[in-house]
Amino acid sequence: MNTNTTDILQSIARCGRCGKCRSVCPIFAELPNEPMVARGKVQLYKAILNGTLGHTEHYRRIISYCLLCRRCEEYCPNGVPTARLVLAAREQATEKLSLPFVKKNVLQHFLTNEGRLNLAAKGLALYQQSGMQRLVRKAEILPGGWREKESLLPPVAALPLRSGLPGIVTPSGRTRMRVGYFTGCMSNYIYTETGKNVVKVLTAVGCEVVIPDQLCCGMPALVSGERNSFLHLAQKNADSFQAAGVEALVVDCATCGSAWKQDYPAAGLNLPFPVYDISEFLTRANLRPGRLGTPARVTYHDPCHLVRYQNITKQPRYLLQSIDGLELVEMNNANHCCGASGSFQLEHHAISGAIGRKKCTAILTTGADIVATGCPSCRMQIQRSLKQAGSTAKVVHTVDLLARSMKTGTR
């Protein structure tokens, strides 16, 4: 195991079995069984470590039922680091049982190779845009499980973001800083317009934006227990941006940001530059947004990897409130998990959907036209939930609204 076993056992020993985690866990709210909550998983992992329980597929499936949202950690009186323990448990389970064939190949041979990932994205875009997807769905030729997963696929861009942008984008005026932009997979392949808007607002505050060769941040591998792939991706990305000579790194994905800020250093990578979420960076850079052409009522969803992993809550709200013509209304439980958690929404789509519907209800109560967030995975999940509820509200990245306001002029 990568993490020191003694340290893990000490963390497990902190659990007083008080059960406070039961009152806040979104998984337990849908599946009220002891193994589904933090307390249960911690005790199962303890049994694995002391040898009274062996690794089985059933055990691995149980520990897959965790969103890593850290809500339990917020309320734990003894500070049990549940998310870290779950990751360690998954890593050990992967060492003992290996991964399913498809997942193993995706993590080891696609995420680690941009050429293969680009080819896969191109194939998906062709499948969606050629009419083939409509035929497949109408004919219902996919097996039930695959049919459900296929229905969750978001529209893939015909051209990846990085393929359509130069490696360096300079501001029109004086250059204040040389900033690296880590696009992540979602902005590169799905939300490409958001990626373009990131470059737009960064150059607006005087940044020279550098977009070197890069790979997936590695979080899909890390949360699946495939640590070697994660380490490979982390090292490649760190080397690429260090070679580019950037003064700071900016990300527009909450999960990518937590990987760079916490998981890369924990893996032994000493980054020679600070890492910022885009909302964090723009607040520090004193961006002055303009006004929206059409007034909008907006509510904001806090991604778990921003609010609980990076303690970022005020910055996106400050930026949104700085836009003329935008009314920001708070939803109830804005910092509650939406149920996405990356690939969790594919593996456990029924539970993910149930959690997403609760978030959807909170959003609809605000009467907002637009939902802003800082996580592409949350964005995809919330948009799907709203569509299923019959809502026409749109989900966008905070930076999209900033860029939109800049098109219509200054204050």
Disulfide bonds with the S-S distance in Angstrom:
none
